[in-house]
Amino acid sequence: MRENKLYANSKKCVFCAPEIPVLGCYGSNECVRADPEKVSSIYSWPTPRNQSELRQWLGLAIYLHKYTKNYAKLIQLLSTLRKKDPDWSWKAEH
């Protein structure tokens, strides 16, 4: 590692752990999964009341795109609400 100018801080190293936090997610030898705290905050976010709040939620929810199958298709209906429309309204299908 030193030959390539890579250095490890022994205080920050984790050995023989079943799972470790890495760059906002959790990694193990089997998979990489979303941070449960982030998922919880996305899930508990209040229903958007306007386009600005919807954009905030979509910005937060993009975190899940790596962990969600067909994310783009699932989010498509919400994305249509981002268009400038004076009759913006949240409906049951959203």
N, C-alpha and C positions, 0 to 999 in steps of 0.2 A: 504494500500500500504506500509506504513512504517513497518508494521509487517513482510512483506516479503522483506524488505530493497529495496523497489522501491521508488524513489523520482522523483517528477516533478518540473521543473523550471517554475514558473508562467509566466515568461517573454517569454518563448518558447511555451506556451500552446495556442491553438487556439480553441475557443468555438463557436458553432453555425455557422460554416462556411460550405457552400455547398460543398466545395472541398478543400483538403489540400495536399501539396506536402509531399510525404513520400518515402524515400529511392530511389530517382531517378524516381518516377512516381507520378501520382496524384490519390488520393483515394477519393471516395464519398460514400454515403450510397447505391448507386446503382451499382458502378463498380470501377475497378482500370484501369487506362488508361496510355498509354505511355506519357512521357513528350514531348510536341509538339516541343520544341527546339531541343531535341535529334533526333526526327524523321526528322526534317528539315535538320539537319546536315548530317544525313545518306542519305537522298534523294538528297541533293546538292553535295555530295561527287563526285569528278571527276571520270570518267571511269578509272578503273585500266589499267595500261600499262604493268604490269608484275606480276609475282606471288607474290612478296613481297607486292605490293600495294593491290592485291586481298586479301591477308591474313589480311592486315590492315582493309580493308573494312568489311570482314567477321567477324573480331573481334568486330567491332563496331556494325554491323548488328545483332549480336547474342542477343543484348539488346531487339530486337523486338520479339524474339521467344515466349515470354509469351503472346504477344498480337496478334499474327498472326496465323490464322488457317492454318494448313498444312505447317508450316514453313519449316520443314525438306524436304518436297517434293519440295517446291518452290526454296530452296537453293541448291538442289541436282545437278543441271546442273552446277552451279558455283563451287561447291565442286570438280567436276571432273577436273577443271582447276588447282587445287592445286597439282596435281600429277607432278612429275618431268618429264618434256617433253621439249625437245629443240625446238619444233615447237609450243610453246605456242602462241595463238592468240585469241584476243577478237573478237567474231563474233556477228552478229545481234541477234541471238537467246539468247545470254547471256544478 
